[in-house]
Amino acid sequence: MHKKDIGLAILVLTVGTIVTLVNPRFISPINLANTANLIGLFGLFSIAQAFVIATAGIELSIGSVIALLGVIFIDLVASHGVPWPVAFVIVLALSVLIGLLHGWLITRLKLQPFVVTLCGLLIYRGVARFYTRDGTAGFTFGTDLPMLDYLFVGRTAGVPHSVMAFAVFAVLAWFLLHRTVFGRHLLAVGKNEEAARYCGINTKRVIVTAYVLCAFLTGVSAIFFAMYTKSVQPSSHGNFYELYAIAAAVLGGFSLRGGEGSIVGVVLGVILLQVLQNLVNLLGIPSSLNFAVMGAVILLGVITDTQFHEYRQRRHHSATRSALTAVPEGRR
């Protein structure tokens, strides 16, 4: 674990202890299970965002993609009678196509990730609303899909399946980012894309892959959310989820400048955000302040990252000057 991860883990434990002292209901089995379920649901697309931020990019359309794919999944299963495994594959295929589109626009047409994904935020939300004629997509009363419910909403030994999925994808993401050549290339592109290109890295392919991975995980998350809510109101479903993902990634040490970050940190960031939101609920604070909490967390994370970056820069310059002064003048 990095030093940042250890510090964040201590912070999570400290906040959890404070919440427990303020309201012991926090550690009740029901509350812990519900909190764990939300950690799993929000964790999936937070990992997705991390892959894009590692390339110095940004993905602002996550919430809208979750709304659009959720609408499509429910409509295929509930209205058209498509077997849910087929609907599952269709939704994931659409998510991959969205990732490919974003990656192509950014790498081939040289568009800014902020612009591409901001347009995606508006387009996908609009398409979702048009698809349902601004209505709500949901399962009809009495719909019985026991296997689908069990897989996406059920629990095994009291552990929500969303948490299990989050754990599996977190381990895979950790291995991919920290133990593979692709992971090293991803961070290298985020650190300095031009230098990475001169080193022989196919930077365009790396960036496109990052956006495809992000969209794929978002598609998985969309199905979990669709089954969790059992209905999707496209005008509000998934609103501001991209901000939550950015907050979790930044807390986890993923610099918005790209080139660094830890999947363990993202996991801890998701846990911390959910514990803070749980604290807000247990204290009876208006839920509208959740957005204020997220905004404050993002701001704090960016300030910390900026200060840490400047500190490392000063240490690097200091070490360079020391090395130069140690070299005899005639050899400089």
MOWOBEL-V986600 format. One record per residue. N is the residue number from 1. PSI is psi in whole degrees, 0 to 359 (999 if undefined). Layout:
N,PSI + N,PSI
//
This chain:
1,142 + 2,164 + 3,322 + 4,319 + 5,318 + 6,316 + 7,320 + 8,323 + 9,318 + 10,320 + 11,318 + 12,314 + 13,320 + 14,313 + 15,319 + 16,320 + 17,317 + 18,316 + 19,318 + 20,319 + 21,323 + 22,318 + 23,104 + 24,345 + 25,343 + 26,323 + 27,14 + 28,146 + 29,319 + 30,314 + 31,319 + 32,320 + 33,317 + 34,318 + 35,319 + 36,320 + 37,317 + 38,324 + 39,317 + 40,315 + 41,313 + 42,338 + 43,326 + 44,310 + 45,346 + 46,320 + 47,321 + 48,313 + 49,325 + 50,321 + 51,322 + 52,317 + 53,329 + 54,334 + 55,8 + 56,22 + 57,191 + 58,147 + 59,103 + 60,358 + 61,10 + 62,311 + 63,319 + 64,324 + 65,319 + 66,320 + 67,312 + 68,311 + 69,327 + 70,317 + 71,314 + 72,317 + 73,310 + 74,320 + 75,318 + 76,316 + 77,312 + 78,321 + 79,328 + 80,359 + 81,22 + 82,132 + 83,137 + 84,327 + 85,324 + 86,317 + 87,322 + 88,312 + 89,320 + 90,315 + 91,317 + 92,323 + 93,318 + 94,322 + 95,320 + 96,319 + 97,321 + 98,317 + 99,318 + 100,319 + 101,313 + 102,314 + 103,320 + 104,315 + 105,325 + 106,319 + 107,325 + 108,317 + 109,359 + 110,33 + 111,152 + 112,136 + 113,324 + 114,315 + 115,314 + 116,311 + 117,333 + 118,317 + 119,321 + 120,319 + 121,315 + 122,316 + 123,310 + 124,323 + 125,318 + 126,318 + 127,320 + 128,319 + 129,322 + 130,320 + 131,322 + 132,6 + 133,40 + 134,21 + 135,188 + 136,130 + 137,125 + 138,166 + 139,140 + 140,158 + 141,131 + 142,2 + 143,128 + 144,106 + 145,72 + 146,317 + 147,318 + 148,316 + 149,316 + 150,316 + 151,320 + 152,341 + 153,344 + 154,179 + 155,149 + 156,122 + 157,35 + 158,356 + 159,122 + 160,142 + 161,335 + 162,323 + 163,319 + 164,316 + 165,317 + 166,316 + 167,316 + 168,311 + 169,328 + 170,317 + 171,315 + 172,318 + 173,319 + 174,313 + 175,317 + 176,318 + 177,323 + 178,352 + 179,11 + 180,163 + 181,321 + 182,319 + 183,317 + 184,319 + 185,320 + 186,313 + 187,326 + 188,319 + 189,319 + 190,325 + 191,313 + 192,98 + 193,319 + 194,317 + 195,321 + 196,322 + 197,318 + 198,337 + 199,1 + 200,8 + 201,134 + 202,86 + 203,324 + 204,317 + 205,321 + 206,315 + 207,316 + 208,317 + 209,321 + 210,317 + 211,327 + 212,315 + 213,318 + 214,313 + 215,322 + 216,311 + 217,326 + 218,323 + 219,317 + 220,315 + 221,322 + 222,320 + 223,318 + 224,316 + 225,321 + 226,319 + 227,330 + 228,318 + 229,339 + 230,357 + 231,155 + 232,119 + 233,102 + 234,339 + 235,341 + 236,341 + 237,124 + 238,9 + 239,130 + 240,12 + 241,330 + 242,327 + 243,321 + 244,317 + 245,319 + 246,317 + 247,315 + 248,318 + 249,317 + 250,318 + 251,325 + 252,3 + 253,6 + 254,111 + 255,138 + 256,347 + 257,347 + 258,170 + 259,0 + 260,160 + 261,166 + 262,129 + 263,323 + 264,320 + 265,320 + 266,316 + 267,314 + 268,324 + 269,318 + 270,316 + 271,316 + 272,316 + 273,319 + 274,324 + 275,319 + 276,318 + 277,325 + 278,322 + 279,317 + 280,317 + 281,316 + 282,330 + 283,356 + 284,19 + 285,139 + 286,134 + 287,340 + 288,339 + 289,353 + 290,321 + 291,324 + 292,320 + 293,314 + 294,317 + 295,318 + 296,321 + 297,315 + 298,315 + 299,314 + 300,318 + 301,319 + 302,318 + 303,314 + 304,316 + 305,319 + 306,314 + 307,320 + 308,320 + 309,316 + 310,323 + 311,316 + 312,323 + 313,317 + 314,318 + 315,321 + 316,314 + 317,321 + 318,317 + 319,323 + 320,316 + 321,321 + 322,320 + 323,322 + 324,320 + 325,337 + 326,343 + 327,131 + 328,143 + 329,327 + 330,340 + 331,357 + 332,999
//
